[in-house]
Amino acid sequence: MLCDMSIFNSRKLDIKGKNNIVVAVIDDKLFKLGQKEIRKLGKIKIHGNNNRVYIYLPLNQSNINITILSDDNVVSLGQSCMFNDTNILMERGNSNYLYIGDNTYISEIHIYISAGAKCYIGKDCLISKGVQVWASDFHALMDNDTKQVINIPKDVLTIGDHCWIGANTIFTKRAKIPNNTVVANSAVVSKDFKENNAVIAGNPAKIVKHNIDWDKKIETY
């Protein structure tokens, strides 16, 4: 059963426009959000049309703020994730897309998506404080002669499965990291990395260690 409009009276849900849906997903079936799930959310603001927010259950206690100010956008949040101080902004363009996989833990992240950009964050990731993800530039860069926009995002900004992202890391719109990547604190990731099981660091980021693995459990020390 799809989400009914009555839940939009919640102080955590500010929904204006047509055909906007915020739903819980269990076994690929859509259900309306219950009060229990709404209490676990931060705030969702949608001022646009034909937007979709999918929340896969179970949902852990979270502090997540989703702001959508355009049309035809999709946000998909995986099950058993933890969202602390998570801010997602979609505006200045339609058909933006964000996917976050199952069992991903986010300490603090700011995700900015515009101009029809797409961002994929895989499952079982660990994301530390102060991380910024810029799937697009948010402002137009134009050729001075033709006045054509030359910075429209073309690739999917991708963080693979089981990635550990250090504090204050920045991802730009061309960034791609594969599975089992560790990103050192304050790195600036601005290109497509191909090698799995690597540590990348620096500005601009580059590979500094090969053939690594990591674990969320401190007991492995």
Buried (B, 14 or more C-beta within 10 A) or exposed (E): EEBEEEBBEBEBBBBEBEEBBBBBBEEEEBBBBEEEBBEBBBBBBBBBBBBBBBBBBEBEEBBBBBBBBBBBBBBBBBBBBBBBBBBBBBBBBBBBBBBBBBBBBBBBBBBBBBBBBBBBBBBBBBBBBBBBBBBBBBEEEEEEEEEEEEBBBEEBBBBBBBBBBBBBBBBBBBBBBBBBBBBBEBBBBBBEBEEBBBBBBEEEBEBEEEEEEBEEEEEEE
